Amino acid sequence: MCVFDERADEYDRWYDENAPVYQAESRALRPFVPAHGLGLEVGVGTGRFAESLEVRFGIDPARGMLRLARRRGIGVCQALGERLPFRTRQFDFTLLVTVDPFVPDVHSVLTEIWRVLKLGGRLVVGLIDRNSPLGRKYEAGKDADPFYRQARFHSSDEMIRHLQQAGFEVIGARQTLSGAPQAEASFDAEALEVQTGYGAGAFVALCAAKPAP
């Protein structure tokens, strides 16, 4: 059993204990998430972002996480991002939030998301930028963290290249959690503001489109 199964409740409590950070991340993502259409979160975890952003379905390999996501009203399926159990061109949009550090091959996941997206569909990515103060802090301390021990963080530029290599067109970027955290994951009100672009914030939301012919 993986750590995300064994410690799902502990993982989920982080969102309550760090509510201002979670809310800032949700605000960064929200404008990129379509108000209509069939959506899927890949790596739904305990369903926090799916619930906040009104995404109806999610997949995750960890049953412990899916148990909590189901309680939040998310339709869930145990599956890997590299092998999505859905038809080609089934979804209008997909969500991928802080999943990139935990998959061995980001390109494979993005290619599979491309497959299940409709032409003109949208992928919204949320990541912790490795080059930010918080990203460097997580990277330096990951050996002592049960969740991040095997994580491999990416920079925003790296993720943009991965998206482009998978065929996506990056059409927007927003960021929050700017500067260095005051404590473990504590930011002042100014740092929690959402700005356009990337390079200043630890949490970056990228919007990518599957071009229609």
Secondary structure, 3 states (H helix, E strand, C coil): CCHHHHCHHHHHHHHHHCHHHHHHHHHHHHHHCCCCCCEEEECCCCCHHHHHCCCCEEEECCHHHHHHHHHCCCEEEECECCECCCCCCCEEEEEEECCHHHCCCHHHHHHHHHHHEEEEEEEEEEEEECCCHHHHHHHHHHHHCCCCCCCCCECHHHHHHHHHHCCCEEEEEEEEEECCCCCCCCCCCCCCCCEECCCCEEEEEEEEECCCC
